[in-house]
Amino acid sequence: MDCRERVQQYLQDENVNYEMFTHPEVYTIQELAATLHVPGRQVAKVVMVKADQKLVMVVVPAPYRVNLERIQTHLGSNVVELAKESDFSSLFPDCLPGAMPPLGNLYRMTVYVDEVLAAQTHVVFRVGTHRHSIKIPYADLSRLVQPVVGQFAWQF
């Protein structure tokens, strides 16, 4: 079962109403927002960071960047840096690089969500490919993932 099928099955099992999108192949999260004509604040960007060598999933709105200092402070870590693809690709064997969904619970990871994304009624995110995305109510994402919500990003 690939990531898209896994996520769809999971959402169905959890009684989550979702909308699936098949779209042209896009690689940046901003391109995804533009392609789907969705406000960037509603598009979830998954960013993997290393906090004292431990991998952490941070989810921010498309037009935002992860604030490493805030994450460092929140986690009480000594060193926080962006993870390299080679650091985490094996954790997501059913996903193409850069197309992980913000469902860290499916990968046994705690998820940190920026408060701007958490304030949205719906969120859109990739489901393992650069051609497929899903839209769900943020309330359902929160219920399923039980993320830590905080100020983890800044707009650029």
Order of alpha helices (4+ residues) and beta strands (2+ residues): alpha-beta-alpha-beta-beta-beta-alpha-beta-alpha-beta-alpha-beta-beta-alpha-beta-beta
